[in-house]
């Protein structure tokens, strides 16, 4: 199953927003520390930013890598 890059970005963005809300509630209830929340959110935000960078630099990446398309699961199709 091929997942277009724009859809991957949208899904990670949605998940990031959802986790921010959930983690805030978990921190408030004592289920998660603020430090852990910040760490997990930062990691997912880094994934989101990497995908956005890849989208913005797609042509350069394809030229360097020689691939015809950017893939669905972190690699090439």
N, CA, C and O atoms as CSV, one atom per row, in Angstrom:
chain,resi,resn,atom,element,x,y,z
A,1,UNK,N,N,0.855,-1.188,0.000
A,1,UNK,CA,C,0.000,0.000,0.000
A,1,UNK,C,C,0.891,1.239,0.000
A,1,UNK,O,O,1.732,1.407,0.883
A,2,UNK,N,N,0.707,2.082,-0.971
A,2,UNK,CA,C,1.490,3.304,-1.074
A,2,UNK,C,C,0.754,4.449,-0.385
A,2,UNK,O,O,-0.409,4.728,-0.678
A,3,UNK,N,N,1.447,5.093,0.520
A,3,UNK,CA,C,0.881,6.246,1.234
A,3,UNK,C,C,1.626,7.490,0.756
A,3,UNK,O,O,2.820,7.626,1.020
A,4,UNK,N,N,0.948,8.393,0.065
A,4,UNK,CA,C,1.615,9.603,-0.419
A,4,UNK,C,C,2.206,10.430,0.739
A,4,UNK,O,O,1.681,10.442,1.852
A,5,UNK,N,N,3.289,11.101,0.439
A,5,UNK,CA,C,3.972,11.907,1.447
A,5,UNK,C,C,3.036,12.933,2.086
A,5,UNK,O,O,3.081,13.136,3.299
A,6,UNK,N,N,2.203,13.571,1.293
A,6,UNK,CA,C,1.285,14.574,1.854
A,6,UNK,C,C,0.330,13.943,2.873
A,6,UNK,O,O,-0.038,14.580,3.860
A,7,UNK,N,N,-0.065,12.704,2.632
A,7,UNK,CA,C,-0.937,12.005,3.577
A,7,UNK,C,C,-0.182,11.600,4.843
A,7,UNK,O,O,-0.740,11.624,5.941
A,8,UNK,N,N,1.073,11.234,4.685
A,8,UNK,CA,C,1.906,10.921,5.851
A,8,UNK,C,C,2.055,12.160,6.735
A,8,UNK,O,O,1.950,12.074,7.959
A,9,UNK,N,N,2.296,13.299,6.111
A,9,UNK,CA,C,2.440,14.555,6.843
A,9,UNK,C,C,1.150,14.894,7.573
A,9,UNK,O,O,1.174,15.271,8.745
A,10,UNK,N,N,0.035,14.763,6.888
A,10,UNK,CA,C,-1.262,15.057,7.506
A,10,UNK,C,C,-1.523,14.146,8.704
A,10,UNK,O,O,-2.008,14.598,9.741
A,11,UNK,N,N,-1.200,12.867,8.557
A,11,UNK,CA,C,-1.446,11.916,9.637
A,11,UNK,C,C,-0.567,12.193,10.851
A,11,UNK,O,O,-1.036,12.142,11.988
A,12,UNK,N,N,0.702,12.485,10.608
A,12,UNK,CA,C,1.599,12.804,11.729
A,12,UNK,C,C,1.164,14.111,12.389
A,12,UNK,O,O,1.218,14.229,13.613
A,13,UNK,N,N,0.740,15.082,11.604
A,13,UNK,CA,C,0.243,16.332,12.176
A,13,UNK,C,C,-0.993,16.116,13.028
A,13,UNK,O,O,-1.128,16.712,14.097
A,14,UNK,N,N,-1.903,15.255,12.555
A,14,UNK,CA,C,-3.104,14.927,13.319
A,14,UNK,C,C,-2.731,14.219,14.618
A,14,UNK,O,O,-3.250,14.548,15.685
A,15,UNK,N,N,-1.847,13.264,14.522
A,15,UNK,CA,C,-1.416,12.509,15.698
A,15,UNK,C,C,-0.710,13.416,16.705
A,15,UNK,O,O,-0.904,13.276,17.913
A,16,UNK,N,N,0.091,14.327,16.218
A,16,UNK,CA,C,0.779,15.271,17.096
A,16,UNK,C,C,-0.216,16.121,17.869
A,16,UNK,O,O,-0.075,16.308,19.077
A,17,UNK,N,N,-1.210,16.629,17.180
A,17,UNK,CA,C,-2.240,17.426,17.847
A,17,UNK,C,C,-3.013,16.624,18.874
A,17,UNK,O,O,-3.305,17.109,19.967
A,18,UNK,N,N,-3.342,15.387,18.515
A,18,UNK,CA,C,-4.083,14.529,19.430
A,18,UNK,C,C,-3.252,14.212,20.679
A,18,UNK,O,O,-3.751,14.281,21.802
A,19,UNK,N,N,-1.998,13.870,20.468
A,19,UNK,CA,C,-1.140,13.534,21.606
A,19,UNK,C,C,-0.927,14.719,22.534
A,19,UNK,O,O,-0.858,14.550,23.752
A,20,UNK,N,N,-0.823,15.906,21.974
A,20,UNK,CA,C,-0.665,17.091,22.838
A,20,UNK,C,C,-1.836,17.194,23.806
A,20,UNK,O,O,-1.645,17.477,24.989
A,21,UNK,N,N,-3.038,16.966,23.310
A,21,UNK,CA,C,-4.211,17.031,24.170
A,21,UNK,C,C,-4.261,15.903,25.183
A,21,UNK,O,O,-4.546,16.120,26.361
A,22,UNK,N,N,-3.980,14.692,24.711
A,22,UNK,CA,C,-4.016,13.526,25.596
A,22,UNK,C,C,-2.926,13.626,26.659
A,22,UNK,O,O,-3.185,13.406,27.842
A,23,UNK,N,N,-1.723,13.953,26.240
A,23,UNK,CA,C,-0.619,14.020,27.191
A,23,UNK,C,C,-0.834,15.105,28.237
A,23,UNK,O,O,-0.453,14.931,29.394
A,24,UNK,N,N,-1.435,16.212,27.848
A,24,UNK,CA,C,-1.726,17.272,28.825
A,24,UNK,C,C,-2.658,16.745,29.916
A,24,UNK,O,O,-2.475,17.039,31.097
A,25,UNK,N,N,-3.649,15.969,29.508
A,25,UNK,CA,C,-4.566,15.364,30.488
A,25,UNK,C,C,-3.838,14.340,31.354
A,25,UNK,O,O,-4.073,14.262,32.559
A,26,UNK,N,N,-2.963,13.564,30.744
A,26,UNK,CA,C,-2.214,12.569,31.500
A,26,UNK,C,C,-1.271,13.220,32.509
A,26,UNK,O,O,-1.111,12.722,33.624
A,27,UNK,N,N,-0.657,14.313,32.125
A,27,UNK,CA,C,0.219,15.037,33.055
A,27,UNK,C,C,-0.609,15.571,34.220
A,27,UNK,O,O,-0.213,15.455,35.380
A,28,UNK,N,N,-1.748,16.148,33.904
A,28,UNK,CA,C,-2.622,16.703,34.935
A,28,UNK,C,C,-3.104,15.624,35.912
A,28,UNK,O,O,-3.250,15.884,37.107
A,29,UNK,N,N,-3.350,14.415,35.398
A,29,UNK,CA,C,-3.841,13.338,36.262
A,29,UNK,C,C,-2.722,12.565,36.955
A,29,UNK,O,O,-2.991,11.720,37.810
A,30,UNK,N,N,-1.481,12.845,36.598
A,30,UNK,CA,C,-0.352,12.152,37.209
A,30,UNK,C,C,0.045,10.870,36.489
A,30,UNK,O,O,0.940,10.159,36.945
A,31,UNK,N,N,-0.594,10.573,35.395
A,31,UNK,CA,C,-0.287,9.354,34.638
A,31,UNK,C,C,1.035,9.471,33.876
A,31,UNK,O,O,1.664,8.463,33.551
A,32,UNK,N,N,1.452,10.715,33.593
A,32,UNK,CA,C,2.680,10.966,32.842
A,32,UNK,C,C,3.336,12.212,33.413
A,32,UNK,O,O,2.648,13.138,33.844
A,33,UNK,N,N,4.652,12.240,33.417
A,33,UNK,CA,C,5.354,13.435,33.874
A,33,UNK,C,C,5.414,14.454,32.735
A,33,UNK,O,O,5.316,14.098,31.561
A,34,UNK,N,N,5.573,15.695,33.095
A,34,UNK,CA,C,5.712,16.741,32.072
A,34,UNK,C,C,6.971,16.487,31.245
A,34,UNK,O,O,6.982,16.708,30.034
A,35,UNK,N,N,8.019,16.027,31.901
A,35,UNK,CA,C,9.274,15.736,31.198
A,35,UNK,C,C,9.066,14.668,30.117
A,35,UNK,O,O,9.540,14.820,28.991
A,36,UNK,N,N,8.358,13.594,30.462
A,36,UNK,CA,C,8.087,12.546,29.471
A,36,UNK,C,C,7.193,13.061,28.352
A,36,UNK,O,O,7.415,12.749,27.182
A,37,UNK,N,N,6.193,13.842,28.705
A,37,UNK,CA,C,5.315,14.426,27.701
A,37,UNK,C,C,6.114,15.271,26.716
A,37,UNK,O,O,5.968,15.132,25.502
A,38,UNK,N,N,6.945,16.133,27.243
A,38,UNK,CA,C,7.760,17.016,26.397
A,38,UNK,C,C,8.670,16.207,25.470
A,38,UNK,O,O,8.834,16.547,24.298
A,39,UNK,N,N,9.263,15.130,26.007
A,39,UNK,CA,C,10.170,14.292,25.229
A,39,UNK,C,C,9.424,13.607,24.071
A,39,UNK,O,O,9.900,13.609,22.936
A,40,UNK,N,N,8.272,13.032,24.360
A,40,UNK,CA,C,7.513,12.333,23.323
A,40,UNK,C,C,6.977,13.297,22.264
A,40,UNK,O,O,7.004,12.998,21.070
A,41,UNK,N,N,6.502,14.431,22.703
A,41,UNK,CA,C,6.004,15.440,21.754
A,41,UNK,C,C,7.143,15.954,20.883
A,41,UNK,O,O,6.964,16.142,19.680
A,42,UNK,N,N,8.310,16.183,21.474
A,42,UNK,CA,C,9.460,16.668,20.705
A,42,UNK,C,C,9.878,15.655,19.640
A,42,UNK,O,O,10.226,16.032,18.521
A,43,UNK,N,N,9.842,14.378,19.990
A,43,UNK,CA,C,10.204,13.341,19.020
A,43,UNK,C,C,9.232,13.315,17.847
A,43,UNK,O,O,9.653,13.258,16.691
A,44,UNK,N,N,7.955,13.356,18.136
A,44,UNK,CA,C,6.961,13.320,17.066
A,44,UNK,C,C,7.005,14.605,16.238
A,44,UNK,O,O,6.803,14.573,15.024
A,45,UNK,N,N,7.267,15.721,16.891
A,45,UNK,CA,C,7.401,16.986,16.174
A,45,UNK,C,C,8.605,16.931,15.237
A,45,UNK,O,O,8.561,17.489,14.141
A,46,UNK,N,N,9.673,16.268,15.655
A,46,UNK,CA,C,10.853,16.111,14.795
A,46,UNK,C,C,10.509,15.282,13.557
A,46,UNK,O,O,10.974,15.587,12.459
A,47,UNK,N,N,9.703,14.246,13.727
A,47,UNK,CA,C,9.264,13.441,12.589
A,47,UNK,C,C,8.455,14.311,11.622
A,47,UNK,O,O,8.664,14.275,10.410
A,48,UNK,N,N,7.535,15.087,12.181
A,48,UNK,CA,C,6.703,15.977,11.366
A,48,UNK,C,C,7.570,16.967,10.578
A,48,UNK,O,O,7.367,17.170,9.380
A,49,UNK,N,N,8.526,17.572,11.261
A,49,UNK,CA,C,9.410,18.545,10.601
A,49,UNK,C,C,10.282,17.885,9.541
A,49,UNK,O,O,10.555,18.488,8.503
A,50,UNK,N,N,10.720,16.654,9.788
A,50,UNK,CA,C,11.510,15.928,8.793
A,50,UNK,C,C,10.681,15.662,7.548
A,50,UNK,O,O,11.160,15.851,6.430
A,51,UNK,N,N,9.445,15.227,7.732
A,51,UNK,CA,C,8.573,14.981,6.589
A,51,UNK,C,C,8.280,16.270,5.822
A,51,UNK,O,O,8.246,16.263,4.592
A,52,UNK,N,N,8.070,17.365,6.534
A,52,UNK,CA,C,7.827,18.658,5.880
A,52,UNK,C,C,9.066,19.096,5.094
A,52,UNK,O,O,8.950,19.633,3.992
A,53,UNK,N,N,10.251,18.865,5.668
A,53,UNK,CA,C,11.494,19.203,4.971
A,53,UNK,C,C,11.614,18.365,3.705
A,53,UNK,O,O,11.970,18.873,2.641
A,54,UNK,N,N,11.315,17.090,3.831
A,54,UNK,CA,C,11.379,16.199,2.684
A,54,UNK,C,C,10.425,16.658,1.589
A,54,UNK,O,O,10.768,16.633,0.407
A,55,UNK,N,N,9.243,17.070,1.981
A,55,UNK,CA,C,8.267,17.572,1.018
A,55,UNK,C,C,8.806,18.824,0.306
A,55,UNK,O,O,8.692,18.949,-0.913
A,56,UNK,N,N,9.384,19.736,1.071
A,56,UNK,CA,C,9.888,20.989,0.507
A,56,UNK,C,C,11.127,20.779,-0.367
A,56,UNK,O,O,11.405,21.580,-1.258
A,57,UNK,N,N,11.862,19.708,-0.110
A,57,UNK,CA,C,13.116,19.453,-0.826
A,57,UNK,C,C,13.048,18.192,-1.684
A,57,UNK,O,O,14.077,17.607,-2.023
A,58,UNK,N,N,11.863,17.788,-2.024
A,58,UNK,CA,C,11.638,16.537,-2.740
A,58,UNK,C,C,12.482,16.413,-4.000
A,58,UNK,O,O,13.123,15.384,-4.214
A,59,UNK,N,N,12.491,17.430,-4.821
A,59,UNK,CA,C,13.226,17.368,-6.091
A,59,UNK,C,C,14.724,17.177,-5.858
A,59,UNK,O,O,15.365,16.390,-6.554
A,60,UNK,N,N,15.275,17.882,-4.898
A,60,UNK,CA,C,16.701,17.734,-4.582
A,60,UNK,C,C,17.002,16.325,-4.091
A,60,UNK,O,O,18.004,15.727,-4.482
A,61,UNK,N,N,16.142,15.800,-3.241
A,61,UNK,CA,C,16.341,14.447,-2.708
A,61,UNK,C,C,16.285,13.427,-3.827
A,61,UNK,O,O,17.105,12.510,-3.873
A,62,UNK,N,N,15.332,13.573,-4.725
A,62,UNK,CA,C,15.206,12.637,-5.838
A,62,UNK,C,C,16.421,12.697,-6.753
A,62,UNK,O,O,16.875,11.664,-7.246
A,63,UNK,N,N,16.949,13.889,-6.984
A,63,UNK,CA,C,18.129,14.037,-7.837
A,63,UNK,C,C,19.340,13.359,-7.201
A,63,UNK,O,O,20.078,12.649,-7.884
A,64,UNK,N,N,19.546,13.564,-5.936
A,64,UNK,CA,C,20.700,12.993,-5.238
A,64,UNK,C,C,20.560,11.481,-5.103
A,64,UNK,O,O,21.511,10.731,-5.325
A,65,UNK,N,N,19.346,11.046,-4.731
A,65,UNK,CA,C,19.126,9.623,-4.500
A,65,UNK,C,C,18.900,8.822,-5.764
A,65,UNK,O,O,19.063,7.602,-5.765
A,66,UNK,N,N,18.531,9.489,-6.828
A,66,UNK,CA,C,18.274,8.794,-8.068
A,66,UNK,C,C,16.961,8.027,-8.084
A,66,UNK,O,O,16.698,7.274,-9.022
A,67,UNK,N,N,16.142,8.205,-7.067
A,67,UNK,CA,C,14.869,7.488,-6.993
A,67,UNK,C,C,13.837,8.183,-7.866
A,67,UNK,O,O,13.929,9.381,-8.138
A,68,UNK,N,N,12.860,7.409,-8.296
A,68,UNK,CA,C,11.780,7.990,-9.080
A,68,UNK,C,C,10.702,8.577,-8.196
A,68,UNK,O,O,10.061,9.560,-8.566
A,69,UNK,N,N,10.498,7.988,-7.040
A,69,UNK,CA,C,9.480,8.489,-6.120
A,69,UNK,C,C,9.968,8.354,-4.697
A,69,UNK,O,O,10.834,7.530,-4.401
A,70,UNK,N,N,9.411,9.165,-3.816
A,70,UNK,CA,C,9.654,9.051,-2.387
A,70,UNK,C,C,8.574,8.124,-1.845
A,70,UNK,O,O,7.397,8.268,-2.176
A,71,UNK,N,N,8.977,7.185,-1.022
A,71,UNK,CA,C,8.100,6.090,-0.684
A,71,UNK,C,C,7.102,6.285,0.419
A,71,UNK,O,O,6.909,7.377,0.954
A,72,UNK,N,N,6.491,5.201,0.727
A,72,UNK,CA,C,5.350,5.108,1.607
A,72,UNK,C,C,5.731,4.713,3.016
A,72,UNK,O,O,4.938,4.906,3.937
A,73,UNK,N,N,6.894,4.179,3.212
A,73,UNK,CA,C,7.251,3.709,4.544
A,73,UNK,C,C,8.681,4.109,4.911
A,73,UNK,O,O,9.443,3.319,5.468
A,74,UNK,N,N,9.017,5.337,4.590
A,74,UNK,CA,C,10.309,5.870,4.965
A,74,UNK,C,C,11.396,5.612,3.942
A,74,UNK,O,O,12.548,5.988,4.160
A,75,UNK,N,N,11.058,4.985,2.842
A,75,UNK,CA,C,12.075,4.681,1.861
A,75,UNK,C,C,11.630,5.039,0.465
A,75,UNK,O,O,10.877,5.989,0.248
A,76,UNK,N,N,12.105,4.269,-0.453
A,76,UNK,CA,C,11.741,4.494,-1.841
A,76,UNK,C,C,10.705,3.472,-2.248
A,76,UNK,O,O,10.656,2.374,-1.694
A,77,UNK,N,N,9.877,3.828,-3.213
A,77,UNK,CA,C,8.868,2.879,-3.723
A,77,UNK,C,C,9.510,1.974,-4.739
A,77,UNK,O,O,8.846,1.100,-5.296
